[in-house]
Amino acid sequence: MHVRKNDIVKLLAGDHKGATGKVLSVDHGDGRVLVEGVNFVWKHLRRSQQHPHGARIQKEAPVHISKVAVICQSCNKPTRVVMKELEKAGRTRICRKCKQAVTPEG
């Protein structure tokens, strides 16, 4: 997949189009990513010891991987990435625009 955990991505479609955020997790099976601060949904909790009256909390929901683009750290633009075999680093993701290696933050 072109997106990895800790990447900074930009949303390309949907209600949050144009928003940027950090990838918290990637689900390879469903092809979805969880982006920090984007696509909030309400989660209703039943009564428990922690929430005696129940609760209604807001949390992030995953978005489809085709709706996000990786932001290159070198050129600060959303870009497509290509996998290249480099002799010293092995397989690496390369930015299509500036031809620099794209590495996740953190």
N, C-alpha and C positions, 0 to 999 in steps of 0.2 A: 504494500500500500504506500501511497505517496505521503501520507500523514502519519506522524508518530507522536507519542506522548511528549508533552512539554513544547511542542511546536506552537508558534504564534500563527493563527490563521485568520482569514477574512471570510465572512459569509457572503456568498454570491447570490442567494435567492431567499425568498421567504419574508416573514414579518420583520426579521432582524437584519435585512440586507444591508451590507456595508459595515456591520459591527465587527470588531476584532476581539479576539480572546485567546487564551492559552488552552491547549488541549489537555483535559484532565485524564481521559481514558479513550482507548480505541477498541471497538468490538469488531474483530475481523470477520466473524461469522455472519453478522447482520449488515456489515458495511456501514457502521454508524460511529460517530465520534461525540464525546461529551465536551462541550466548550464552556469555559468558565464565564459566567455572567450573561449567557445567551440562552434563549428559548426556555424561559421559566414556565413551570406548570404548578398548579396547586395540588398538594397531596393531603388528603384527609386522613387523620389518624383517629382510631377508636380510643376509648378510655383506657388508661393504663396507670401504673404507679407514677410514671414521669409526667403524664398528662391526665389528671383526674377528671377533667371535663371534656376530654378529647382535644384535638388541635387541627389547625389548618395551616400547613407550612408551604413555603414556596421553595422549589428546587429546580435545578437544571434538568432538562430532558435532552436525550441525544438527538443529533441531526444527521442526515444522510451524508456520507463522505463526499458525494458528488457536489454538494452545496458549499464546500469550503475550498479555499486556495491557500497554500502555504505562503507566508510572507518571508521573503529572503532578508537575512540580516545585513547583507552587503548593500543591496540597492533599495531596501525598504519598500518593495512593491510586491503585490500578490503575483505569484508566478506558478507555472507548471514546473515540475521537476522531472529529471531523467536520471536513471541509474547508470552510473559509469563504473567500470572496473579500473581502479587506480592501483599502480604497483605497490605503493607504500601504505595505502590505507584500505585496500580491498574495495568492496562495493560501496559507493558513496552516492548520495543524492546531489545532483548538480542543478543549479538555477538555469533556466532556459534563457533568461535575459542577460545576466552578467557573467555566466559561466563559472561562478564560484561555488564552493561546496556549501550545502545547506545542512546545518547541524541543529538539533534541538537545544533550547536553552535549558539551563539547570543541571 
